[in-house]
Amino acid sequence: PAGCPCKELVQRGLLLHPEGLFVSPNGTVLVADTGNCVVRRFDPRPDGAATLGKGEVILGVAGRCERGCGNHAANDTRLTYPHGVSANSDLSSIWIANTGAACVLRLDRAGTSEATVRTL
């Protein structure tokens, strides 16, 4: 939108309206960065403290909110205002509520996303 510092926020790695959070048993934090249309991963440091860096984008393309909910490689999946994120304990399956596209996506360890539930 006009006047929005969106590009700068994305480049600096700042969260924009985060809506969902998941913390694994090992301290890895997943965040549904709703305003940036991505899911970010923050890994713990060796001393167990959370990293305060940008967070690796594991699903979505930062700053590109596009309607879509299909089977794609993680780096090619577009999210539309994700609001929730959850995972199993070893992070081999991550589920994302892709709210703007009215579906739930599952991301597997190989980096493939697939639509698991859709509204008809």
N, C-alpha and C positions, 0 to 999 in steps of 0.2 A: 504493500500500500504506500501511497505517497507520504513522504515525511517519516516513514518507518526506518529506523536504523538496522533493519533486519540483516543486511549483508554483513555489517560490522559485528553484530551479535553472533552470527554464525561463525565468522572468521575467528573471533576471539574465543569461541567455544562456550559462550555463556548460555545457560539454560533459559528458555523462554516459555513461561507458563507450564512448568513440569506438572503432570497430573498423576503419574503412576510411579511406584517405587517397589523394587523387590531387592531383598538382601539375602544372599546365599549363605549357607553355613560357613563357608571359608572367608566371608567378608566382601565378596564381589557385589557391587551395587549396580542394578539395572534401573534406568530412569526412562520413562516415557516422556520425552521432551516435546510436549504437545505443540507448542508454538513454532518449533523448528521442524516438526514432522519427521522426527527420527527417534530411535531408541539408542541410548548411550550406555556404555559399559565403563565402570570405574573399578579397577582392580586394586586390591589392598597392597600396601607396600610390604616388604619382607618383615617389618616390625609389627605388622598387623593394622597399622593406621590406614585410613582411607586416603586414596590419592585425591588431590585437589586440582588436578590438571583438567584438560578439556573433556576428557572422557571419549573413548573410542566409539565412533558411530558404527553400530553393528547391524542396523537395518534402517533403510530410508536414505534419502539424499538431502543433506542439510539445506534448509531454506527452500526446498521444492516440494510443496504440498500438492500432490496430484492424486486424484481419485483413481484407485486401483486396488485390486485384491485378487491376485492370481499366483500362479506357481512360477517363481523366478529365483535367480541367484540373489543373495542378500544385497549385493552392491547394485542391483538393478530394480529392487523393489521400492516402490513409492508408497509412502504412508500419507494418510489424510487425517491429521489431528488425532494421533493415538492417545488414548486416555488411560490405558492400563497395561501392565506388564507383569508376568509371572513366569516361573520356571520350576523345573524339578531340581533336586538338591545338587546334582553335578553339572547343571546348566547344559545338558545334552539336548534338551528341548525347551524352547522359550516361546511363550504365547503372548501375543500382542493384541489388544483390543483396538482395531483400526477403525475408530468411531466414525470418522467422516465417510468411510466407504462401507459402513454397516457390515463388517465382517471381523472374524478373528483369524489371525495368521499364526502359524507355527514355524519357528525357525529351528532347524536341526543343526547338529554339530558340524556338518559338512558345509553349512552356509547356504542352504536352500530354504526358501520360504514357500509355504503352501497355504492356501486358504483351507481352513478346517470347518468353519461355520459361516454361512451367509444368510442374510435375510432374502426372502423371495418376493 
